[in-house]
Amino acid sequence: MPTPDPGPRGTDRWQHVARAAGLLDADGTVRPTIFAEMSALAARTGALNLGQGFPDVDGPASVARAAADAIAAGANQYPPGPGIPALREAIAAHQERRYGLCPDPDSEVLVTAGATEALAATVLALAGPGDEVLTLEPFYDAYAAVIAMAGATHTTAPLRATPDGFRLDAQALAAAFTDRTRLVLLNTPHNPTGAVLTREELAVVADLATRHDALVVTDEVYEHLVLDADRAHVPIATLPGMAERTLTVSSAGKTFSFTGWKIGWVSGPAALVDAVRTVKQFLTYVSGAPFQPAVAFALQDEGVAAWVEGLVASLAHRRDLLCEGLTAAGFTVARPQGTYFVLADAAPLGFDDGARFCRELPALAGVVGVPVGAFTHTGSAADDALRSWVRFTFVKREEVLVEAVARLQALRR
Ligand SMILES: *Cc1c(COP(=O)(O)O)cnc(C)c1O
């Protein structure tokens, strides 16, 4: 059971964040993130970089043109604090069209600098010292850092590898709740495991959150990237009684392959969105003036919707290609249902340490991945269980993946 640790004060404060993010060595030196280390390794060795998860092909030209047109038309000064009305209306319409949620664009939708700022402002607004923020584990690395910035305590519930991909452990989740759990920071489709949480799994979360009177913050940046026809993205806000205690976060980066634009948003009850806006206005105030109208266009244009469908079909194909290649090379693979990541276990290849394996992989096979340890707390149950696991991305061009798969066969024994 983690004890509440508000961390050091004064000019060592940042070390608390570095430690939470796993970047502080025992002797006090600060390491670069494993993503930076692995990308540098790829650049140095010429290995194919399946570590960092960003697309190597940009999104629709029509959307890029909309941003260029907005610059030419003068959308170059501070936009309104909550985001331009056209984008807030497009977000509200998207939530209604896809999920039957009807946020009021004026009071229940806030535009942010990517999902990252939406999550940071939300945690900073709603949790502090003495409070616990509960996430799944493994978790997106920014969660640990921002929970530390807030001075709150990070608790976790493990996802477990099963023949049906990674799944929620309902018993472990129940055990992770305490009377100090203020926020459940959920993520579905889930990075790094690729799990798309089922309605049944979400009902377990909803029931526990309600019984412990915790709010739910749900990171749904991969909401459109569900890769199996028999799975669907279910926002937890659509479960009975949950809209009133849920803040839903998403962004344009993953859906439209414009990760550098950093247009995100959060929607939910007006009082909660107000709380987030209060903090957000002093983080960035506003951002992305010309990108906001472009994303409003992207959310509503039928041609763009067809492009996203094409992306999903292509990602499903690329997932299959990489999963089959990893399996043939000797890994145990947990087939992802969403996102653009796959987790693979290197233990059958004789490696019990994923970090060491990743450092050796460029020399062994000319490929770079990221150890799942980058997404766990050192020494946790999930950290132990996933010690030999590695994350690879398949959001790279097919010929890159074909070459990576061919190279990985060098690992077969
Ligand atoms: C990429 C990612 C984000 C960050 O989204 P931005 O819109 O780029 O800030 C947040 N959560 C998860 C799980 C992600 O993979």
The ligand as an SDF file (V2000), in Angstrom:
LIG
                    3D

 15 15  0  0  0  0  0  0  0  0999 V2000
   -0.7420   10.1460  -27.1190 C   0  0  0  0  0  0  0  0  0  0  0  0
   -1.4990    9.9900  -25.8420 C   0  0  0  0  0  0  0  0  0  0  0  0
   -1.9260   11.1110  -25.1160 C   0  0  0  0  0  0  0  0  0  0  0  0
   -1.5270   12.5160  -25.4840 C   0  0  0  0  0  0  0  0  0  0  0  0
   -2.3980   13.1000  -26.3750 O   0  0  0  0  0  0  0  0  0  0  0  0
   -2.1030   14.5650  -26.9440 P   0  0  0  0  0  0  0  0  0  0  0  0
   -3.3640   14.9630  -27.5540 O   0  0  0  0  0  0  0  0  0  0  0  0
   -0.9600   14.4360  -27.9210 O   0  0  0  0  0  0  0  0  0  0  0  0
   -1.7040   15.4170  -25.7820 O   0  0  0  0  0  0  0  0  0  0  0  0
   -2.6850   10.9080  -23.9780 C   0  0  0  0  0  0  0  0  0  0  0  0
   -3.0000    9.6690  -23.5550 N   0  0  0  0  0  0  0  0  0  0  0  0
   -2.5760    8.5660  -24.2170 C   0  0  0  0  0  0  0  0  0  0  0  0
   -2.9540    7.2270  -23.6860 C   0  0  0  0  0  0  0  0  0  0  0  0
   -1.8060    8.6910  -25.3640 C   0  0  0  0  0  0  0  0  0  0  0  0
   -1.3410    7.5910  -25.9880 O   0  0  0  0  0  0  0  0  0  0  0  0
  1  2  1  0
  2  3  1  0
  2 14  2  0
  3  4  1  0
  3 10  2  0
  4  5  1  0
  5  6  1  0
  6  7  2  0
  6  8  1  0
  6  9  1  0
 10 11  1  0
 11 12  2  0
 12 13  1  0
 12 14  1  0
 14 15  1  0
M  END
$$$$
